[in-house]
Amino acid sequence: MALPPPSYGSTVLITGASSGIGADLARQLAERGYDVTLTARRRDRLEKLADELREAHDVHVDVEPCDLGDATARRRLTSKLLAGEREVVGVCNNAGFGTLGRFLDLDLERETDVVRLNVEAVHELTGAFLPRMVEQGSGAILNVASTAAFQPLPGFATYAATKAFVQSFSEAVHSELSGTGVSVTSLCPGFTRTEFDEAAGAEDAASKLPDFTWMESDAVARQAIEGMLAGKRTVVPGMVNKVVSNSGRYTPRTVLLPLIDRFSKS
């Protein structure tokens, strides 16, 4: 149960590939010889990354701009790839975003957009490509969750809930696929230097965190790919993140929630 070796006519789909962890997943997969298909909303960034990968690693790179939060656009993309000449042997469901603030105060449509991208897109893309992978007897899906998946987060209520779904769903499907040659790996990074904080409006909160709590996106991507290659169920990169995830699992909610709420307001 692992990502198969690179082969002629195959590709690995990477969502949210225009920056951060997604871009580094693309770079490191290409470095290992994989042809890749890049998708995100920003065509210009995808094309720039595609040129970089072709020149550096002589791999085939397809660019498929798509707003994965749009169900119609998402289905158009999956239909095109399933009917295409290249076999999708791996999927990295990396696209996602969050919002900072009390749920009561946030724009409901924007919160619904978080659910559409973080949950619906991951759910649909996983379901779209799994049957063919199982038929072929090999393949790997990486679903990017978060250490936020392991506990409720006041101030990030919707985001944490979506990542809890990704984590639970991925682990369950991974278990269901035992013996098929196909794996689903849940990646649970913590604070990672990407554009996430800016998009979430959380730059001030992020600036208060000590340096040792942060990881670089290339290091997270490296551990993610190693997890896909090994067919792991869950990857939590970095010792700090392992401690945080275990604390979230086992600390009583009556203790944990007031502490998180107090920190989010500081």
Sequence and secondary structure as in RCSB ss.txt:
>XXXX:A:sequence
MALPPPSYGSTVLITGASSGIGADLARQLAERGYDVTLTARRRDRLEKLADELREAHDVHVDVEPCDLGDATARR
RLTSKLLAGEREVVGVCNNAGFGTLGRFLDLDLERETDVVRLNVEAVHELTGAFLPRMVEQGSGAILNVASTAAF
QPLPGFATYAATKAFVQSFSEAVHSELSGTGVSVTSLCPGFTRTEFDEAAGAEDAASKLPDFTWMESDAVARQAI
EGMLAGKRTVVPGMVNKVVSNSGRYTPRTVLLPLIDRFSKS
>XXXX:A:secstr
       TTEEEEEESTTSHHHHHHHHHHHHTT  EEEE S HHHHHHHHHHHHHHH   EEE    TTSHHHHH
HHHHHHHTSSSEEEEEEE       S GGGS HHHHHHHHIIIIIIHHHHHHHHHHHHHHHT EEEEEE  GGGG
S  TTSHHHHHHHHHHHHHHHHHHHHTTTTTEEEEEE   SEESSHHHHHT HHHHHTS GGG EEHHHHHHHHH
HHHHHT SEE  SHHHHHHHHHHHHS HHHHHHHHHHHHH 
